Amino acid sequence: MSKVKYILGHFDDPDVMMSGIDKLQKSNISIEDVFTPFPIHGIENKLGVKRSRLPIAAFCFGITGTITAFTMIYYMLVVDWPMNIGGKPAFAFPDFIPVMFELTVLFAAYGMVFTFFYANHLFPGRAPRVMDLRATNDRFVIAIDASSNDINSVDSVLKEAGAIEIKHNERKYISYDEE
Amino acid sequence: MSSHSESIIREPLITGQAISYSQITEDVCAPVERMPSKAWWIGFSIAVAGLVLWLIAVSYTFWNGIGAWGLNKTVGWAWDITNFVWWVGIGHAGTLISAILLLFRQNWRNSINRSAEAMTIFAVICAASFIVAHMGRPWVAYWPLPLPNQFGSLWVNFNSPLVWDVFAISTYFSVSLVFWYTGLLPDIATIRDRAQGLRRRIYSIMSFGWNGSVKTWQRFETVSLILAGVSTPLVLSVHTIVSFDFATSVIPGWHTTIFPPYFVAGAIFSGFAMVLTLLLIARKVLGFENYITMAHIESMNKIIILTGSIVGVAYGTEFFIAWYSGVEYEQYAFINRATGPYWWAYWSMITCNVISPQLFWFKKIRTSVTATWILSIFVNIGMWFERFVIIVTSLHRDYLPSSWAMFYPTWVDVSIFIGSLGLFFTLFLLFLRVLPAIAMAEVKLLLKGSSEQSKRKLIEHGHVALPEGYDGSIEVTGSKN
């Protein structure tokens, strides 16, 4: 039994799983992570996951885009080569706005998405750190570290909470290379 | 979300009795996991034939120059820009569904957003091909970019809407692509975890290592919301800027302030028509009737009535303002549209865009798959004519009667347009083969709250008090009354 690394409680219903989290927490069992096929709203608060700071990143990238666009256009049309177009001023700010807006959106979108990929270590070819294959299909999987908890009591709490399957994984993640 | 039950009065977004989470996975993955059907091969062959035609016609244009088209010195823009605006407009519905409807919390978008976004991306690719082709010398297509150059660094003119358009279209394409692909990650992971061998390897690379942990989903949702937030003004800006290409000129018929809202409404109008044209066939062939239900079709038809009516009012306003302006040339441009040599194009536009969508006021028509499909084709045709009318009829009789001319398309014009449809359908059919056409994760989210079975369960278990005279039946073919 000491070879068991992770205990996985499988649920087939997100609400049952949510009450399962409550029961585990009441029994002082710490939850490593939860893997679900779709986002479960409200789970962050239960597990004490902090609010994402990605919106701040998006704002910073966006404002960078605005400044980049303005600086670029200002340099090109006003500083480097001002053109006389019907005697109108070279610094025609309203005409700068469309491109400033587009670059704001472009920088915000790409900056935020790449920050997200970086923070979650998502990139093409990354070995998936998946504990159970059905967690991307129809199972809601609570993962519990076996070394810091008593396996038998975890099993009984999970069973009581309505887990339809309990797995004892000897490896942390599934190997995608075998098979 | 999962524990929240929606009112039984609202029409269910997932029909069927025994739908489970794994059933959704099975149904959505089936077209990707099985061998392609005969219908797919037939469609794909036709599409590739169109693609070949496109390659021939575009190559011919590049080799011979745009003299191969029917343009002349009076009509300098015709099918090229008509097709460009038509394709960009079609793309707009995808962003409306994925971004604007997300901000408005319209859950019915969940089962159609994936394919609509794919449509956006492929439509913008087709649109961009016309931009590059109409430049005549595609090998200098980088000239609209603000790059240091050999002309003493004479920069591009940022006062020009054509330069804004370069930025708008490329930003639109890039942001749509990243929005679409980020949304695909969890679904690609689902296919990965069901696949074996080489398929698993390929989908594993494409899944970026997605694992569905709490933090991943939390950030994913934040990213989706903010991308929706920035895409919403983006999509409005794109067609606004496309309309500026015309509106900032001094051509009678183009120089109007109504263009931005009118173009945006027209874009959404044509885009929803194309979504319906594609999805009505896809849902049947791929067996998605439980996920893309009559409620979805009806909702889209309602948007078509709304935007079609806005477009109709815009046509009327244009006429009124032309008269009211007192400008002779402006008045002539509009009289000439309706009664000049291109009268047939104008009245085709009015019939297809203003009259035919009004049929959707009849519930029988807007809940009929056949009628909807036929009318969606009408709208596609009408919106093509709209752009043709705006561009060609405004140009062909300019200020100087001695330079009046007609535009006649050559075989190259026609082939590039038909060929672009081939390009579009080739890409779309390949998409249906390799990627899930319905956002599984988002549809699963609705199963417990908004499905037919969950609502029936609520009634059976007596969780809801039925209003007097209501027998507890749930209408799934029609809509809420």
Interface residues (C-beta under 8 A of the other chain):
Chain A: D12 D13 P14 D15 M18 D33 V34 F35 T36 P37 F38 P39 I40 H41 I43 E44 L47 V49 S52 L54 P55 A58 G62 M72 I73 M76 L77 D80 W81 M83 I85 A92 D95 F96 P98 V99 F101 E102 L103 V105 L106 A108 A109 Y110 M112 V113 F116 F117 A119 N120 H121 L122 F123 P124 G125 R126 A127 P128 R129 V130 M131 L133 R134 A135 T136 N137 D138 Y176 E179
Chain B: M1 S2 S3 S20 Y21 S22 T25 P146 G152 S153 L154 W155 V156 N157 F158 N159 P161 V163 W164 F167 A168 T171 S174 V175 V178 F179 T182 L185 P186 A189 T190 R192 D193 R194 Q196 G197 R200 R201 S204 I205 M206 S207 F208 G209 W210 N211 G212 S213 V214 K215 T216 W217 Q218 R219 F220 E221 T222 V223 I226 L227 V230 S231 P233 L234 S237 I241 F244 M440 A441 E442 K444 L445 K448
